[in-house]
Amino acid sequence: MEEYKADEKRYEQMQYARCGRSGILLPKVSLGFWHNFGAVDDYSRCRQIARYAFDHGVTHFDLANNYGPPYGSAEQTLGRIIDDDLRPYRDELFIATKAGYDMWPGPYGNWGSRKYLTASLDQSLRRMRLDYVDLFYSHRYDPETPLEETLQALVDIVRSGKALYVGISRWPLEATRFAFRYLRERDVPCLIYQGRINLLDRAPIEEGILDLCRQEGVGFISFSPLAQGLLTDRYLHGIPDGSRMSKGKFLRPEMLTDDVLARIRTYNAQAEAEGRPLSEYALSWILRQPGVTSVLVGASSTEQLQKNLHAASE
Ligand SMILES: NC(=O)c1ccc[n+]([C@@H]2O[C@H](COP(=O)([O-])OP(=O)(O)OC[C@H]3O[C@@H](n4cnc5c(N)ncnc54)[C@H](OP(=O)(O)O)[C@@H]3O)[C@@H](O)[C@H]2O)c1
């Protein structure tokens, strides 16, 4: 591929939103590396999607230690893209990674101990060829580890300079309330909460997590905003070859029940009445929820990303 020079108009279309009460603005549409960026994926396509994103103002990339497959390889892909294209633009990027799920064998490669979080971030930095991340998350709540241990590890990681901000993902309400207070009292306020809100799953709204984020001045970013592709035209007429559902691991065919399909068709009709694709309709709905900072989309092609970015220019 030819030498990369970022599009000079990259900040013209994208809208940015303030992340809670912080100094950080995030693009309304951010890009996730959970799927489509592993060692199993074609590197030139990964590179194209990342370039396309950055050329259109997507400054925020979301990773985790175990994204791939295999685990770790999405971070390696990003490291390669950084070296090939994006290193000159490092200060224009907001890069997140996480630890919390199973990553390496034995008792120290999972959950929420200080040992795991600290070692995992060191590994992530090596894979991504970075000396710091902008944002480091506890990827999930650990009911066995004292919350103080997990949270103090996050505080110390920021103090070490290896992450500029911290966030939490998928923590339940009361633990989230505790986390926000603990971190604030140590002058490392939680920047953002990562949870799943989409037209088919509104749990963080119903459970009060989004309201808590608003009250506490913490941003909220929604993962799987398209329900892994269900809230697009992808499955309206069956399961296409090569789709995430056809691979069947995280989005299984039995999730496409008659009820889900009926709901998708209803939303699709509403989107058509507004003259736009279902994907854009679904993303716009999330971005209208008070307290939501950004939606974190996945994309297996630049065409998908291009469609999804329309929601960010409203
Ligand atoms: N914190 C957590 O625990 C957690 C959990 C899950 C995800 N995440 C984060 O959230 C990010 C996004 O999650 P996600 O990949 O599930 O998001 P998503 O945007 O709901 O789904 C992305 C998938 O939908 C399909 N798609 C996207 N745009 C499309 C379009 N315009 N038309 C047709 N199909 C389209 C593609 O699937 P095909 O492959 O079928 O083309 C794509 O891979 C992840 O990468 C990760 O960073 C975090």
The ligand as an SDF file (V2000), in Angstrom:
LIG
                    3D

 48 52  0  0  0  0  0  0  0  0999 V2000
  -16.9710   -4.1240   26.8030 N   0  0  0  0  0  0  0  0  0  0  0  0
  -17.3440   -5.2640   26.2940 C   0  0  0  0  0  0  0  0  0  0  0  0
  -17.5000   -6.2650   26.9760 O   0  0  0  0  0  0  0  0  0  0  0  0
  -17.5740   -5.3530   24.8080 C   0  0  0  0  0  0  0  0  0  0  0  0
  -18.3380   -6.4010   24.2710 C   0  0  0  0  0  0  0  0  0  0  0  0
  -18.5390   -6.4260   22.8880 C   0  0  0  0  0  0  0  0  0  0  0  0
  -18.0070   -5.4380   22.0880 C   0  0  0  0  0  0  0  0  0  0  0  0
  -17.2360   -4.4390   22.6470 N   0  0  0  0  0  0  0  0  0  0  0  0
  -16.6560   -3.3730   21.8050 C   0  0  0  0  0  0  0  0  0  0  0  0
  -17.6320   -2.8470   20.9320 O   0  0  0  0  0  0  0  0  0  0  0  0
  -17.1620   -2.9350   19.5850 C   0  0  0  0  0  0  0  0  0  0  0  0
  -18.3010   -3.1110   18.6380 C   0  0  0  0  0  0  0  0  0  0  0  0
  -18.9930   -4.3290   18.9260 O   0  0  0  0  0  0  0  0  0  0  0  0
  -19.6670   -5.1150   17.7480 P   0  0  0  0  0  0  0  0  0  0  0  0
  -18.6490   -5.4900   16.7340 O   0  0  0  0  0  0  0  0  0  0  0  0
  -20.5210   -6.1610   18.3290 O   0  0  0  0  0  0  0  0  0  0  0  0
  -20.5670   -3.9050   17.1330 O   0  0  0  0  0  0  0  0  0  0  0  0
  -21.7650   -3.7860   16.1290 P   0  0  0  0  0  0  0  0  0  0  0  0
  -21.5250   -2.4980   15.4280 O   0  0  0  0  0  0  0  0  0  0  0  0
  -23.0560   -3.9810   16.8500 O   0  0  0  0  0  0  0  0  0  0  0  0
  -21.6070   -5.0080   15.1100 O   0  0  0  0  0  0  0  0  0  0  0  0
  -20.6080   -4.9860   14.1470 C   0  0  0  0  0  0  0  0  0  0  0  0
  -20.8990   -6.0040   13.0380 C   0  0  0  0  0  0  0  0  0  0  0  0
  -22.1510   -5.7090   12.4270 O   0  0  0  0  0  0  0  0  0  0  0  0
  -22.0370   -5.8090   11.0250 C   0  0  0  0  0  0  0  0  0  0  0  0
  -22.2170   -4.4470   10.4740 N   0  0  0  0  0  0  0  0  0  0  0  0
  -21.6990   -3.2930   10.9570 C   0  0  0  0  0  0  0  0  0  0  0  0
  -22.1000   -2.2410   10.2220 N   0  0  0  0  0  0  0  0  0  0  0  0
  -22.9020   -2.7390    9.2520 C   0  0  0  0  0  0  0  0  0  0  0  0
  -23.6340   -2.1430    8.2020 C   0  0  0  0  0  0  0  0  0  0  0  0
  -23.6330   -0.8140    8.0130 N   0  0  0  0  0  0  0  0  0  0  0  0
  -24.3630   -2.9560    7.3940 N   0  0  0  0  0  0  0  0  0  0  0  0
  -24.3930   -4.2970    7.5870 C   0  0  0  0  0  0  0  0  0  0  0  0
  -23.7080   -4.9250    8.5760 N   0  0  0  0  0  0  0  0  0  0  0  0
  -22.9740   -4.1440    9.4070 C   0  0  0  0  0  0  0  0  0  0  0  0
  -20.6700   -6.4080   10.7410 C   0  0  0  0  0  0  0  0  0  0  0  0
  -20.7970   -7.8010   10.8290 O   0  0  0  0  0  0  0  0  0  0  0  0
  -20.3080   -8.8310    9.6830 P   0  0  0  0  0  0  0  0  0  0  0  0
  -19.0590   -9.3920   10.2200 O   0  0  0  0  0  0  0  0  0  0  0  0
  -21.4140   -9.8140    9.6160 O   0  0  0  0  0  0  0  0  0  0  0  0
  -20.0960   -8.0710    8.4110 O   0  0  0  0  0  0  0  0  0  0  0  0
  -19.8700   -5.9190   11.9260 C   0  0  0  0  0  0  0  0  0  0  0  0
  -18.7390   -6.6960   12.1920 O   0  0  0  0  0  0  0  0  0  0  0  0
  -16.1780   -4.1000   19.6140 C   0  0  0  0  0  0  0  0  0  0  0  0
  -15.2820   -4.0880   18.5340 O   0  0  0  0  0  0  0  0  0  0  0  0
  -15.5010   -3.8530   20.9290 C   0  0  0  0  0  0  0  0  0  0  0  0
  -14.5390   -2.8200   20.7730 O   0  0  0  0  0  0  0  0  0  0  0  0
  -17.0280   -4.3940   23.9770 C   0  0  0  0  0  0  0  0  0  0  0  0
  1  2  1  0
  2  3  2  0
  2  4  1  0
  4  5  1  0
  4 48  2  0
  5  6  2  0
  6  7  1  0
  7  8  2  0
  8  9  1  0
  8 48  1  0
  9 10  1  0
  9 46  1  0
 10 11  1  0
 11 12  1  0
 11 44  1  0
 12 13  1  0
 13 14  1  0
 14 15  2  0
 14 16  1  0
 14 17  1  0
 17 18  1  0
 18 19  2  0
 18 20  1  0
 18 21  1  0
 21 22  1  0
 22 23  1  0
 23 24  1  0
 23 42  1  0
 24 25  1  0
 25 26  1  0
 25 36  1  0
 26 27  1  0
 26 35  1  0
 27 28  2  0
 28 29  1  0
 29 30  1  0
 29 35  2  0
 30 31  1  0
 30 32  2  0
 32 33  1  0
 33 34  2  0
 34 35  1  0
 36 37  1  0
 36 42  1  0
 37 38  1  0
 38 39  2  0
 38 40  1  0
 38 41  1  0
 42 43  1  0
 44 45  1  0
 44 46  1  0
 46 47  1  0
M  CHG  2   8   1  16  -1
M  END
$$$$
